[in-house]
């Protein structure tokens, strides 16, 4: 499976937007004490790792932080915050297993001109989610709770207008932050020049990934459709299906299904056969049903016949697949090659 590889984390000192979600988007803050404990851990970690917080917003199932690091230690400080809170949460609620969806996501803010837009984006999460109609009514955002952290720096909050929605220009700035790519040479960070659209589309690459890479790097679906001489609707369908595949893959990975292979594996790094094989073996009925929609019956049949049909460990699954999905009338001689018919 081709596609963009996960880029290594930038570990330069500076501003970072950090995001992490609960595994399977589960709730990670169940009461006020949980929110307060998380902020306490952030504060204590700031003392240890020497960073400041310029914005935060704690939602029920995820959090945003805008931090400024003084040293090249973002991974260390976030590991401390996430692991300490996970231990607290699991002990309190008598649960086991990972609490967060992977390590964390982070975006290095190369140009400080974007910081105001980013602060506004972070702080307005509760209004965007229709939890409150005014941010001042939400307790767990820094703009309404500046005293919550001793490591807080409110100089950006003071110059941001939270009474208006995000403008088109501000949304453009956020898009640039999320899609920016960087070169680090001789300790100097510079923004990479975006590739030309034609550089994404080669004969050797999977078109789904080519389209996704171009969109993720900031190209519009309209410009891609125009270049490929395809309709906007067609490009939209391809990208929607790509995102559904990524979401399904991440759901299975976060359950630990791929951990025997790799805990950090991504959809782009996995082969299609590996994804489908693990989906058929360990996905629930709805996951498998969605897999047929996303990949098609013939593709799943090929993987099934190569990897599963002779594996008696999965006899119940195989009988279910052969009967429900393939419409085969098979009994005890099911595993014989002569009984397997290719689906129409």
GIVEN-V467403 format. One record per residue. N is the residue number from 0. RES is the residue in one letter. NEAR is the number of other C-alpha atoms within 10 Angstrom. Layout:
# GIVEN-V467403
n:N res:RES near:NEAR
n:N res:RES near:NEAR
This chain:
# GIVEN-V467403
n:0 res:X near:14
n:1 res:X near:17
n:2 res:X near:18
n:3 res:X near:14
n:4 res:X near:10
n:5 res:X near:12
n:6 res:X near:8
n:7 res:X near:6
n:8 res:X near:12
n:9 res:X near:19
n:10 res:X near:15
n:11 res:X near:18
n:12 res:X near:15
n:13 res:X near:18
n:14 res:X near:23
n:15 res:X near:24
n:16 res:X near:23
n:17 res:X near:18
n:18 res:X near:18
n:19 res:X near:20
n:20 res:X near:22
n:21 res:X near:19
n:22 res:X near:21
n:23 res:X near:17
n:24 res:X near:16
n:25 res:X near:14
n:26 res:X near:15
n:27 res:X near:23
n:28 res:X near:20
n:29 res:X near:12
n:30 res:X near:9
n:31 res:X near:10
n:32 res:X near:10
n:33 res:X near:17
n:34 res:X near:17
n:35 res:X near:15
n:36 res:X near:16
n:37 res:X near:22
n:38 res:X near:20
n:39 res:X near:17
n:40 res:X near:16
n:41 res:X near:26
n:42 res:X near:20
n:43 res:X near:17
n:44 res:X near:19
n:45 res:X near:21
n:46 res:X near:12
n:47 res:X near:11
n:48 res:X near:18
n:49 res:X near:15
n:50 res:X near:24
n:51 res:X near:22
n:52 res:X near:22
n:53 res:X near:24
n:54 res:X near:26
n:55 res:X near:25
n:56 res:X near:26
n:57 res:X near:23
n:58 res:X near:20
n:59 res:X near:18
n:60 res:X near:17
n:61 res:X near:19
n:62 res:X near:21
n:63 res:X near:23
n:64 res:X near:23
n:65 res:X near:24
n:66 res:X near:23
n:67 res:X near:20
n:68 res:X near:21
n:69 res:X near:15
n:70 res:X near:13
n:71 res:X near:14
n:72 res:X near:16
n:73 res:X near:24
n:74 res:X near:15
n:75 res:X near:12
n:76 res:X near:19
n:77 res:X near:18
n:78 res:X near:13
n:79 res:X near:18
n:80 res:X near:20
n:81 res:X near:19
n:82 res:X near:16
n:83 res:X near:16
n:84 res:X near:22
n:85 res:X near:20
n:86 res:X near:15
n:87 res:X near:15
n:88 res:X near:20
n:89 res:X near:14
n:90 res:X near:11
n:91 res:X near:10
n:92 res:X near:9
n:93 res:X near:8
n:94 res:X near:12
n:95 res:X near:11
n:96 res:X near:11
n:97 res:X near:16
n:98 res:X near:23
n:99 res:X near:23
n:100 res:X near:20
n:101 res:X near:16
n:102 res:X near:15
n:103 res:X near:14
n:104 res:X near:14
n:105 res:X near:20
n:106 res:X near:18
n:107 res:X near:23
n:108 res:X near:20
n:109 res:X near:18
n:110 res:X near:11
n:111 res:X near:11
n:112 res:X near:10
n:113 res:X near:16
n:114 res:X near:22
n:115 res:X near:18
n:116 res:X near:22
n:117 res:X near:23
n:118 res:X near:25
n:119 res:X near:23
n:120 res:X near:20
n:121 res:X near:21
n:122 res:X near:26
n:123 res:X near:26
n:124 res:X near:20
n:125 res:X near:21
n:126 res:X near:16
n:127 res:X near:15
n:128 res:X near:10
n:129 res:X near:10
n:130 res:X near:13
n:131 res:X near:14
n:132 res:X near:13
n:133 res:X near:15
n:134 res:X near:21
n:135 res:X near:18
n:136 res:X near:13
n:137 res:X near:22
n:138 res:X near:16
n:139 res:X near:24
n:140 res:X near:25
n:141 res:X near:27
n:142 res:X near:25
n:143 res:X near:15
n:144 res:X near:15
n:145 res:X near:18
n:146 res:X near:12
n:147 res:X near:16
n:148 res:X near:19
n:149 res:X near:16
n:150 res:X near:20
n:151 res:X near:20
n:152 res:X near:17
n:153 res:X near:16
n:154 res:X near:10
n:155 res:X near:16
n:156 res:X near:18
n:157 res:X near:10
n:158 res:X near:9
n:159 res:X near:16
n:160 res:X near:12
n:161 res:X near:18
n:162 res:X near:11
n:163 res:X near:10
n:164 res:X near:14
n:165 res:X near:17
n:166 res:X near:10
n:167 res:X near:9
n:168 res:X near:10
n:169 res:X near:17
n:170 res:X near:15
n:171 res:X near:14
n:172 res:X near:17
n:173 res:X near:21
n:174 res:X near:14
n:175 res:X near:15
n:176 res:X near:20
n:177 res:X near:16
n:178 res:X near:14
n:179 res:X near:19
n:180 res:X near:17
n:181 res:X near:14
n:182 res:X near:13
n:183 res:X near:12
n:184 res:X near:8
n:185 res:X near:6
n:186 res:X near:8
n:187 res:X near:8
n:188 res:X near:13
n:189 res:X near:13
n:190 res:X near:12
n:191 res:X near:11
n:192 res:X near:10
n:193 res:X near:14
n:194 res:X near:10
n:195 res:X near:10
n:196 res:X near:15
n:197 res:X near:11
n:198 res:X near:10
n:199 res:X near:16
n:200 res:X near:18
n:201 res:X near:10
n:202 res:X near:7
n:203 res:X near:7
n:204 res:X near:13
n:205 res:X near:13
n:206 res:X near:16
n:207 res:X near:15
n:208 res:X near:20
n:209 res:X near:19
n:210 res:X near:26
n:211 res:X near:22
n:212 res:X near:17
n:213 res:X near:22
n:214 res:X near:16
n:215 res:X near:15
n:216 res:X near:17
n:217 res:X near:16
n:218 res:X near:17
n:219 res:X near:14
n:220 res:X near:20
n:221 res:X near:15
n:222 res:X near:14
n:223 res:X near:19
n:224 res:X near:17
n:225 res:X near:13
n:226 res:X near:12
n:227 res:X near:14
n:228 res:X near:9
n:229 res:X near:12
n:230 res:X near:13
n:231 res:X near:15
n:232 res:X near:12
n:233 res:X near:12
n:234 res:X near:20
n:235 res:X near:15
n:236 res:X near:11
n:237 res:X near:16
n:238 res:X near:19
n:239 res:X near:13
n:240 res:X near:16
n:241 res:X near:18
n:242 res:X near:13
n:243 res:X near:15
n:244 res:X near:18
n:245 res:X near:15
n:246 res:X near:14
n:247 res:X near:21
n:248 res:X near:23
n:249 res:X near:21
n:250 res:X near:18
n:251 res:X near:21
n:252 res:X near:24
n:253 res:X near:22
n:254 res:X near:16
n:255 res:X near:15
n:256 res:X near:19
n:257 res:X near:22
n:258 res:X near:13
n:259 res:X near:7
n:260 res:X near:11
n:261 res:X near:12
n:262 res:X near:13
n:263 res:X near:13
n:264 res:X near:15
n:265 res:X near:17
n:266 res:X near:22
n:267 res:X near:16
n:268 res:X near:14
n:269 res:X near:18
n:270 res:X near:13
n:271 res:X near:16
n:272 res:X near:17
n:273 res:X near:15
n:274 res:X near:20
n:275 res:X near:25
n:276 res:X near:18
n:277 res:X near:16
n:278 res:X near:21
n:279 res:X near:24
n:280 res:X near:17
n:281 res:X near:17
n:282 res:X near:19
n:283 res:X near:11
n:284 res:X near:13
n:285 res:X near:8
n:286 res:X near:17
n:287 res:X near:20
n:288 res:X near:13
n:289 res:X near:14
n:290 res:X near:22
n:291 res:X near:16
n:292 res:X near:11
n:293 res:X near:16
n:294 res:X near:14
n:295 res:X near:11
n:296 res:X near:16
n:297 res:X near:14
n:298 res:X near:15
n:299 res:X near:21
n:300 res:X near:22
n:301 res:X near:15
n:302 res:X near:18
n:303 res:X near:21
n:304 res:X near:16
n:305 res:X near:13
n:306 res:X near:17
n:307 res:X near:19
n:308 res:X near:23
n:309 res:X near:16
n:310 res:X near:13
n:311 res:X near:11
n:312 res:X near:11
n:313 res:X near:15
n:314 res:X near:15
n:315 res:X near:10
n:316 res:X near:17
n:317 res:X near:22
n:318 res:X near:20
n:319 res:X near:15
n:320 res:X near:18
n:321 res:X near:21
n:322 res:X near:14
n:323 res:X near:11
n:324 res:X near:15
n:325 res:X near:18
n:326 res:X near:12
n:327 res:X near:18
n:328 res:X near:12
n:329 res:X near:14
n:330 res:X near:10
n:331 res:X near:7
n:332 res:X near:10
n:333 res:X near:18
n:334 res:X near:17
n:335 res:X near:11
n:336 res:X near:11
n:337 res:X near:8
n:338 res:X near:13
n:339 res:X near:17
n:340 res:X near:13
n:341 res:X near:12
n:342 res:X near:13
n:343 res:X near:6
